[in-house]
Amino acid sequence: MKRWICLLAALCLLPLAALGADGEASVSVPEGTVIPWTPVLISFTLPRAETADLVLADETGKEVFAVALDVQGVAGQNTLYWNGTRNHAPAPAGTWTLRLEAGAFRAETPIAVGLSAWGPTGPREGFTPSYSSPFEGRDPALSYWTLPMDISDEEAVWQVLTAPITVVDNGKGEKAQIMLREAPSPDSRGLGSITCATQGVHVLERGEEWSLVECYSSSFHDSPILNWNALVQGYVLTEYLQEIVPSQEMGMVIDKLTQRLYIFREGRLFTTLMVSTGLSNRRQPYNETRSGEFLLTSKVGDFKSDNMICGKAIRFNKGDLLHEVPYILGEDGRSRNYSSTEGKLGRKASHGCIRVQRKETPEGVNMNWIWANLRKNSRTRLLIWEDWQGRQIAVPADDTLLYCNPENGRYYHSAETCRCAPDLKMQPFTYGELDEEPFSRMKRCEWCAPALRRAEIEEINAAYAPGGDHDPVLTEARKKCPRAQR
C-alpha cells in the first residue's frame, strides 16, 4: 500500500531561531550528503509561517526530485527528517541543489545524494513492518519492527513473539487512546492515534520527558486523529512507556497479504488458520485492520454486529477483536447459518475485526480452541503484518505434497488426515499436478487451509506488484485525513 513521503513526523517544530535582519529564508543540511533509506536532518528558517516545498534541482534549475511538499512551516526555525526517498523510490545519485520554496521566499543549499549500501528494507532481506520508515535499517536489534515477514523463519518469529513488548499506558484502560505528537510538546499537532495498554510501539529515541516512537496509527471512526493505519513516527510522554513480558507459551501472527493466522507454540509453527481481516470502503476507511504488535488480554465473548453474531471475541486493539467467523441465528433460536461469511475466509471481508475459522485444522485448532487455550491475563502477543505494496506470495514448489480423497474427492487438502473426514486417509499428489485432471476440478478445503492455486496466487501478486496500488480507496481516504487536529 502506498505511503506518503517518508518523513519523521513531517515537521518537527523547534524553538524559534533568530532571523537575519533582512528577513530572508534559509535552508541547510548539516550532513551535506544523504544516502537513500538513511535519515538526515534538514533545517530551514522562514520570516513568517508559510506552506513550504523542498525539491532537488539540477544545475539549470530544473526540478529532478520532490523531497517534501506542502510542509506547514512556522516563523523561525523548522526541521524535518528525510531518508532520501519518496514513495519508496530513492532520489537520483549525484550533486544537486536543495531548493526551498515558501510563498515569496526562496533559499538553496548544495546537497549530495549517494548510492544506498542496502536498499529499502535495510540490511535484512525482504519486507519488514517498518518498511518506508525513515529509520528503517538503523535498529540492529531483532523485534517486530525489524523482523522480515517470513513465516518460515520459525526461530526468529518465536524470538520476537516472546521478547518484551513496549506499550503506551496512561492508566485509563485498554480502550483509551493517546495522540502521537509531531514534536515533543502537548501543543504540537497530532499525527496518529495509539491504543493504550495493548498496542506495541517501536522506541526510536528515549528521552527524559518525551520519547520518539513509531507505530501504525490506530485510528477508528471516533479517534481524535483520523489517519487510517499509516506508519507514523512522533512523540509520546516517556512516563507512559511500559515494558511487558508476553506469554512464553504461545504467540500468533496474522498476515494481511496471505489472510492466514499462524499459531506458534514452544518455539515452532503449530498450525495455520484462515481469516478475514478488514475491508475498507469509501464510507468506512477505518474498516482496514490496523497492523502492528498487540497483546490479547480481554475475553469479550459473543457480540452482535448488524444481523450477525460474532462468537468468542478477544480484544486486541480498542474496537478490533479476534473472533469466530460470524453467523446468523435461525428463526428457531438455535440453528446457525455461516454461509454469508465462511466462504469469504482467506480474503478481506470484515469491519476491522479479525474473523477466524470455526472448522478445525488437522491439529484440532479453531477459534474455539484459541478461546479455550488463552489463559486469563496471559498477555499473548499478536503480530499483524502489513500487506505492503510490492510484497508477493511465494508459489509452492511443484513437488509440494497435497492430498485428496481417492474416491472421487471434491476437495484438496494440506494434510494426510483432515477433520472434515477424520476416518479417511488421503491420497498424496503434488502441487505441480493441481491444475491437471482430476485435481483441477477440486475445491480448496475450508478446514486444513491448503495452498491457493497458482492462478489465484498470481492474481494476488499482480494486484500487489511493485508500483501499483491494491487499495486505491484507502489511499484516497488517507489524503483526506484531518491530521492537523489537536
C-alpha positions as CSV (number, residue, x, y, z in Angstrom):
1,M,0.0,0.0,0.0
2,K,1.5,3.3,-1.0
3,R,2.7,5.7,1.7
4,W,3.1,9.4,1.5
5,I,6.6,10.7,1.7
6,C,8.8,9.0,4.3
7,L,9.4,11.8,6.8
8,L,9.8,11.7,10.5
9,A,6.6,13.4,11.8
10,A,6.5,15.5,8.6
11,L,7.7,18.6,10.6
12,C,9.4,18.7,14.0
13,L,9.0,22.2,15.4
14,L,11.8,23.6,17.4
15,P,12.1,26.9,19.4
16,L,12.1,30.0,17.2
17,A,15.5,30.9,15.9
18,A,16.8,34.5,15.4
19,L,16.3,35.6,11.8
20,G,18.6,37.7,9.8
21,A,17.9,41.4,9.7
22,D,16.9,41.1,6.0
23,G,14.2,38.5,6.9
24,E,15.4,36.1,4.3
25,A,14.6,32.3,4.3
26,S,17.4,29.8,4.6
27,V,17.8,26.0,4.3
28,S,20.7,23.7,5.3
29,V,21.6,20.0,5.6
30,P,24.3,19.7,8.3
31,E,25.5,16.3,6.9
32,G,25.7,17.6,3.4
33,T,25.1,14.1,2.0
34,V,22.1,11.8,2.1
35,I,22.2,8.0,1.5
36,P,18.8,6.6,0.5
37,W,17.0,5.0,3.4
38,T,19.3,6.7,5.9
39,P,17.6,9.7,7.7
40,V,19.3,13.1,7.7
41,L,18.1,16.3,9.3
42,I,17.0,19.3,7.1
43,S,16.7,22.7,8.7
44,F,15.1,25.8,7.3
45,T,14.0,29.2,8.6
46,L,11.1,31.4,7.5
47,P,10.4,35.0,8.2
48,R,6.7,34.1,8.7
49,A,4.5,31.0,8.6
50,E,4.2,29.6,5.1
51,T,3.5,26.3,3.3
52,A,6.8,25.1,2.0
53,D,8.0,22.8,-0.7
54,L,11.5,21.3,-0.8
55,V,12.8,19.9,-4.1
56,L,16.1,18.8,-5.7
57,A,17.1,20.8,-8.8
58,D,19.9,20.3,-11.3
59,E,22.4,22.9,-12.4
60,T,19.9,24.5,-14.8
61,G,17.4,24.9,-12.0
62,K,15.1,22.1,-13.3
63,E,13.4,20.1,-10.6
64,V,14.5,16.5,-10.6
65,F,13.0,15.1,-7.3
66,A,10.4,16.2,-4.8
67,V,11.8,16.0,-1.2
68,A,8.8,17.3,0.8
69,L,5.6,19.1,-0.4
70,D,3.1,21.2,1.5
71,V,5.1,21.3,4.7
72,Q,3.4,23.6,7.2
73,G,6.3,25.9,8.2
74,V,6.3,28.3,11.2
75,A,8.0,31.6,11.6
76,G,11.6,30.8,12.7
77,Q,13.4,27.5,12.6
78,N,11.9,24.3,11.3
79,T,13.3,20.8,11.0
80,L,12.4,17.6,9.2
81,Y,13.9,14.3,8.7
82,W,14.3,12.9,5.1
83,N,15.6,9.5,4.2
84,G,16.4,10.2,0.6
85,T,13.3,8.6,-0.9
86,R,9.8,9.4,-2.0
87,N,7.1,6.8,-2.2
88,H,9.8,4.2,-1.6
89,A,11.8,5.3,-4.6
90,P,15.3,6.7,-4.0
91,A,16.4,10.1,-5.1
92,P,18.9,10.0,-8.1
93,A,22.5,9.9,-7.1
94,G,24.5,13.0,-7.8
95,T,25.2,16.6,-6.7
96,W,22.1,18.7,-6.6
97,T,20.7,21.9,-5.2
98,L,18.2,21.6,-2.4
99,R,15.6,24.3,-3.1
100,L,13.2,25.7,-0.5
101,E,10.1,27.4,-1.9
102,A,7.7,29.0,0.6
103,G,5.3,31.7,-0.7
104,A,7.5,34.5,-1.9
105,F,10.6,33.2,-0.1
106,R,13.3,31.1,-1.7
107,A,16.5,29.5,-0.4
108,E,19.0,27.0,-1.7
109,T,21.9,24.8,-0.5
110,P,24.1,22.1,-2.1
111,I,23.4,18.5,-1.3
112,A,24.9,15.2,-2.5
113,V,22.9,12.0,-2.9
114,G,24.9,8.9,-2.6
115,L,24.2,5.3,-3.6
116,S,22.5,3.1,-0.9
117,A,24.5,0.4,0.6
118,W,21.5,-1.7,1.4
119,G,18.1,-0.7,-0.1
120,P,14.6,0.0,1.2
121,T,14.4,-2.9,3.7
122,G,17.7,-2.3,5.5
123,P,20.4,-4.9,5.9
124,R,17.9,-7.8,6.1
125,E,16.2,-9.3,3.1
126,G,12.5,-8.9,2.5
127,F,9.9,-6.5,3.8
128,T,9.7,-5.6,7.4
129,P,6.8,-4.0,9.4
130,S,8.8,-0.7,9.4
131,Y,9.1,-0.6,5.6
132,S,9.0,3.0,4.5
133,S,10.1,4.3,7.9
134,P,12.9,6.9,7.7
135,F,14.6,4.9,10.5
136,E,14.4,1.5,8.8
137,G,17.6,-0.4,8.9
138,R,19.0,1.8,11.8
139,D,17.9,-0.5,14.6
140,P,20.1,-3.7,14.7
141,A,18.0,-5.4,17.3
142,L,15.5,-8.1,16.3
143,S,12.0,-7.0,17.0
144,Y,8.6,-6.9,15.4
145,W,9.7,-3.8,13.5
146,T,12.9,-5.4,12.1
147,L,11.6,-8.9,11.6
148,P,11.4,-9.9,7.9
149,M,7.8,-11.0,7.1
150,D,8.9,-14.7,6.5
151,I,6.7,-17.1,8.4
152,S,9.2,-20.0,7.6
153,D,11.8,-18.5,9.9
154,E,10.3,-20.0,13.0
155,E,13.2,-19.3,15.3
156,A,13.2,-15.6,14.6
157,V,9.4,-15.3,14.8
158,W,9.3,-17.1,18.1
159,Q,12.1,-14.9,19.5
160,V,10.0,-11.8,18.6
161,L,6.8,-13.3,20.0
162,T,8.3,-14.0,23.4
163,A,10.5,-10.9,23.7
164,P,9.3,-7.9,25.9
165,I,6.9,-5.5,24.2
166,T,6.7,-1.8,24.9
167,V,3.2,-0.3,25.2
168,V,1.9,3.1,26.0
169,D,-0.2,3.2,29.1
170,N,-1.8,6.3,30.6
171,G,-3.7,4.3,33.2
172,K,-7.1,4.8,31.6
173,G,-7.6,1.3,30.3
174,E,-7.2,-0.6,27.0
175,K,-10.0,1.4,25.2
176,A,-8.2,4.7,25.8
177,Q,-6.1,6.3,23.1
178,I,-3.4,9.0,23.1
179,M,-2.1,11.2,20.3
180,L,1.3,10.7,18.7
181,R,2.7,14.2,18.6
182,E,4.6,15.9,15.8
183,A,7.0,17.5,18.3
184,P,7.9,16.9,22.0
185,S,5.1,19.2,23.2
186,P,1.5,18.7,24.3
187,D,0.5,21.6,22.0
188,S,2.0,20.1,18.8
189,R,-0.1,18.6,16.1
190,G,-1.3,15.0,16.3
191,L,-0.1,12.6,13.7
192,G,-1.8,9.4,14.7
193,S,-3.7,7.5,17.4
194,I,-2.2,4.9,19.8
195,T,-4.3,2.5,21.8
196,C,-3.2,2.2,25.4
197,A,-2.1,-0.9,27.2
198,T,-2.4,-3.4,24.3
199,Q,-0.6,-1.7,21.3
200,G,3.1,-2.0,21.0
201,V,5.4,0.8,19.8
202,H,8.9,1.0,18.4
203,V,11.0,3.2,20.7
204,L,13.4,5.1,18.4
205,E,14.8,7.6,20.9
206,R,14.0,7.5,24.6
207,G,14.1,11.0,26.3
208,E,13.7,12.1,29.9
209,E,10.3,13.7,29.3
210,W,9.4,12.8,25.7
211,S,10.3,9.8,23.6
212,L,10.3,9.4,19.8
213,V,8.4,6.2,18.7
214,E,6.8,4.8,15.7
215,C,3.7,2.6,15.2
216,Y,0.7,2.1,12.8
217,S,-1.9,4.7,13.6
218,S,-4.8,3.0,15.4
219,S,-7.4,5.5,14.1
220,F,-11.0,4.5,14.4
221,H,-14.1,6.5,13.5
222,D,-14.1,8.1,16.9
223,S,-10.4,8.6,17.3
224,P,-9.0,12.1,17.9
225,I,-6.7,11.8,14.8
226,L,-8.1,10.1,11.7
227,N,-5.1,8.7,10.0
228,W,-6.0,5.2,8.8
229,N,-3.4,2.5,9.6
230,A,-0.5,4.8,8.5
231,L,3.0,4.0,9.7
232,V,3.9,7.2,11.6
233,Q,6.7,8.5,13.8
234,G,6.3,11.0,16.6
235,Y,6.5,11.8,20.3
236,V,4.8,10.4,23.4
237,L,5.4,11.1,27.1
238,T,8.2,8.8,28.3
239,E,6.3,8.2,31.6
240,Y,3.6,6.4,29.6
241,L,6.1,3.8,28.2
242,Q,5.8,0.4,29.9
243,E,7.7,-2.8,29.0
244,I,5.7,-6.0,29.4
245,V,6.8,-9.7,29.1
246,P,4.2,-11.5,27.0
247,S,3.2,-15.2,27.2
248,Q,6.1,-17.6,26.8
249,E,3.8,-20.4,25.8
250,M,2.0,-19.2,22.7
251,G,2.0,-16.4,20.2
252,M,0.2,-15.6,16.9
253,V,1.0,-13.9,13.6
254,I,-1.6,-12.6,11.2
255,D,-0.5,-11.8,7.6
256,K,-2.9,-9.5,5.8
257,L,-1.4,-10.5,2.5
258,T,-2.0,-14.2,2.8
259,Q,-5.1,-13.8,5.1
260,R,-3.8,-16.5,7.4
261,L,-3.3,-16.8,11.2
262,Y,-0.2,-18.7,12.3
263,I,-0.2,-20.1,15.8
264,F,3.2,-20.7,17.4
265,R,3.8,-22.9,20.4
266,E,7.0,-24.0,22.1
267,G,9.2,-22.3,19.5
268,R,7.6,-23.7,16.4
269,L,4.7,-23.1,14.0
270,F,1.9,-25.2,15.4
271,T,-1.0,-24.7,12.9
272,T,-2.4,-22.3,10.3
273,L,-6.0,-21.0,10.1
274,M,-7.8,-18.9,7.5
275,V,-9.0,-15.5,8.5
276,S,-10.7,-12.4,7.1
277,T,-9.3,-9.0,8.1
278,G,-10.9,-5.6,7.5
279,L,-12.1,-4.5,4.1
280,S,-12.2,-0.7,3.8
281,N,-14.6,1.3,1.7
282,R,-15.2,4.9,0.8
283,R,-17.7,5.4,3.6
284,Q,-15.8,3.4,6.2
285,P,-12.0,3.6,5.5
286,Y,-11.5,2.7,9.2
287,N,-12.5,-0.8,8.4
288,E,-8.9,-1.6,7.5
289,T,-7.5,-3.8,10.2
290,R,-4.6,-1.9,11.9
291,S,-1.2,-3.5,11.6
292,G,1.3,-3.7,14.4
293,E,2.0,-5.7,17.5
294,F,-0.6,-6.2,20.2
295,L,-1.4,-8.1,23.4
296,L,-4.5,-10.3,23.7
297,T,-5.7,-9.5,27.2
298,S,-9.5,-9.4,27.5
299,K,-12.1,-12.0,26.6
300,V,-15.2,-10.1,25.5
301,G,-17.4,-13.0,24.5
302,D,-20.2,-13.0,21.9
303,F,-21.4,-9.8,20.4
304,K,-23.8,-8.7,17.7
305,S,-22.8,-6.9,14.5
306,D,-25.7,-5.9,12.3
307,N,-27.7,-9.1,11.9
308,M,-24.7,-11.4,12.7
309,I,-23.3,-12.8,15.9
310,C,-19.6,-12.9,16.4
311,G,-18.6,-15.6,18.9
312,K,-15.7,-15.9,21.4
313,A,-14.3,-12.4,20.8
314,I,-11.0,-11.4,22.3
315,R,-9.9,-7.7,22.3
316,F,-6.5,-6.7,21.0
317,N,-6.9,-3.0,19.8
318,K,-9.8,-1.0,21.2
319,G,-12.6,-1.8,18.7
320,D,-10.7,-4.6,16.9
321,L,-11.3,-8.1,18.2
322,L,-10.3,-11.6,17.3
323,H,-13.4,-13.7,17.0
324,E,-15.1,-16.7,15.3
325,V,-16.4,-16.2,11.8
326,P,-19.9,-14.7,12.3
327,Y,-23.2,-16.5,11.9
328,I,-26.9,-15.5,11.5
329,L,-29.1,-17.1,14.1
330,G,-32.1,-19.0,12.7
331,E,-35.7,-18.3,13.5
332,D,-35.7,-21.3,15.8
333,G,-33.3,-19.5,18.0
334,R,-30.8,-22.4,17.8
335,S,-29.6,-23.0,14.3
336,R,-26.6,-21.1,13.0
337,N,-26.0,-20.0,9.4
338,Y,-22.4,-19.3,8.4
339,S,-22.9,-19.2,4.7
340,S,-22.6,-15.4,4.2
341,T,-19.2,-15.2,5.9
342,E,-17.5,-18.6,5.9
343,G,-16.9,-18.6,2.2
344,K,-15.1,-15.3,2.4
345,L,-12.4,-16.6,4.7
346,G,-9.0,-16.2,3.1
347,R,-9.7,-12.7,1.9
348,K,-10.6,-9.3,3.4
349,A,-14.2,-9.0,4.4
350,S,-14.7,-7.7,8.0
351,H,-15.3,-4.3,9.5
352,G,-11.9,-4.3,11.1
353,C,-12.1,-7.3,13.5
354,I,-10.3,-10.5,12.5
355,R,-12.7,-13.4,11.7
356,V,-11.2,-16.8,12.4
357,Q,-12.3,-20.1,11.0
358,R,-14.5,-22.4,13.2
359,K,-13.7,-25.6,11.3
360,E,-10.8,-27.5,13.0
361,T,-7.4,-27.8,11.4
362,P,-5.6,-31.2,11.4
363,E,-4.2,-30.2,14.8
364,G,-7.7,-29.7,16.1
365,V,-7.4,-25.9,16.3
366,N,-10.1,-23.3,15.5
367,M,-11.4,-20.1,17.2
368,N,-13.0,-22.2,19.9
369,W,-9.6,-23.7,20.7
370,I,-8.0,-20.3,20.9
371,W,-10.7,-19.1,23.3
372,A,-10.2,-22.2,25.5
373,N,-6.4,-22.1,25.5
374,L,-6.0,-18.3,26.1
375,R,-5.5,-18.1,29.8
376,K,-6.7,-15.1,31.7
377,N,-4.0,-12.3,31.9
378,S,-1.7,-14.4,29.7
379,R,-0.9,-11.4,27.5
380,T,-0.5,-13.5,24.4
381,R,1.3,-11.5,21.7
382,L,-0.3,-10.9,18.3
383,L,1.7,-9.7,15.4
384,I,-0.2,-8.3,12.4
385,W,1.9,-7.9,9.2
386,E,1.0,-5.1,6.8
387,D,0.3,-6.0,3.2
388,W,2.8,-3.6,1.7
389,Q,2.6,-2.9,-1.9
390,G,5.4,-4.9,-3.5
391,R,5.0,-7.9,-1.2
392,Q,4.4,-11.2,-3.1
393,I,3.1,-14.6,-2.1
394,A,5.6,-17.4,-3.0
395,V,4.2,-20.1,-5.3
396,P,4.8,-23.5,-3.7
397,A,7.3,-25.8,-5.3
398,D,5.9,-28.3,-7.8
399,D,6.9,-31.2,-5.5
400,T,5.0,-29.9,-2.5
401,L,2.6,-32.6,-1.3
402,L,-1.2,-32.1,-1.3
403,Y,-3.8,-34.7,-0.5
404,C,-7.3,-35.8,-1.7
405,N,-9.9,-38.4,-1.2
406,P,-9.0,-41.2,-3.7
407,E,-12.7,-42.0,-4.1
408,N,-13.9,-39.1,-6.2
409,G,-13.0,-36.4,-3.6
410,R,-14.3,-32.9,-4.2
411,Y,-11.6,-31.1,-2.2
412,Y,-7.8,-31.0,-2.0
413,H,-6.1,-30.8,1.4
414,S,-2.9,-29.8,3.1
415,A,-2.5,-33.0,5.3
416,E,-3.0,-36.7,5.0
417,T,-5.8,-36.6,7.5
418,C,-8.4,-33.8,7.8
419,R,-11.1,-33.2,10.4
420,C,-13.7,-32.9,7.7
421,A,-13.3,-36.7,7.2
422,P,-11.5,-38.0,10.3
423,D,-11.7,-41.6,9.4
424,L,-10.3,-41.2,5.9
425,K,-6.6,-41.5,4.9
426,M,-6.0,-39.1,2.0
427,Q,-4.0,-39.9,-1.2
428,P,-1.0,-37.7,-1.9
429,F,-0.3,-35.8,-5.1
430,T,1.9,-32.8,-5.9
431,Y,1.2,-29.2,-6.2
432,G,2.5,-29.4,-9.8
433,E,-0.4,-31.7,-10.6
434,L,-3.1,-29.4,-9.1
435,D,-4.1,-28.0,-12.4
436,E,-4.3,-31.4,-14.1
437,E,-7.3,-33.7,-14.1
438,P,-8.8,-34.9,-11.8
439,F,-7.3,-32.4,-9.4
440,S,-8.2,-29.3,-11.4
441,R,-11.9,-29.8,-10.5
442,M,-11.3,-29.9,-6.8
443,K,-12.0,-27.1,-4.4
444,R,-9.7,-25.9,-1.6
445,C,-10.6,-27.5,1.8
446,E,-12.1,-25.0,4.3
447,W,-10.7,-27.0,7.2
448,C,-7.0,-27.6,6.7
449,A,-6.1,-24.3,4.8
450,P,-4.1,-25.8,1.8
451,A,-2.2,-23.5,-0.6
452,L,-4.0,-21.4,-3.2
453,R,-3.8,-22.5,-6.8
454,R,-1.1,-20.9,-8.9
455,A,-3.6,-18.7,-10.8
456,E,-5.0,-17.4,-7.5
457,I,-1.6,-16.5,-6.2
458,E,-0.6,-14.9,-9.5
459,E,-3.8,-12.8,-9.4
460,I,-3.0,-11.5,-5.8
461,N,0.6,-10.9,-6.7
462,A,-0.4,-8.8,-9.8
463,A,-2.6,-6.6,-7.5
464,Y,0.4,-6.2,-5.2
465,A,3.0,-5.7,-7.9
466,P,5.7,-3.0,-7.1
467,G,4.5,0.4,-8.2
468,G,0.8,-0.5,-8.1
469,D,-1.9,0.3,-5.6
470,H,-4.0,-2.7,-4.4
471,D,-6.3,-0.4,-2.3
472,P,-6.9,2.9,-4.0
473,V,-9.9,3.5,-1.8
474,L,-7.8,3.6,1.3
475,T,-5.1,5.6,-0.4
476,E,-7.6,8.4,-1.3
477,A,-9.1,8.3,2.2
478,R,-5.7,8.9,3.8
479,K,-5.2,12.0,1.7
480,K,-8.4,13.5,3.3
481,C,-7.3,12.7,6.8
482,P,-7.6,15.8,9.0
483,R,-4.2,15.2,10.5
484,A,-3.9,18.8,12.0
485,Q,-6.4,18.2,14.7
486,R,-5.4,19.0,18.3
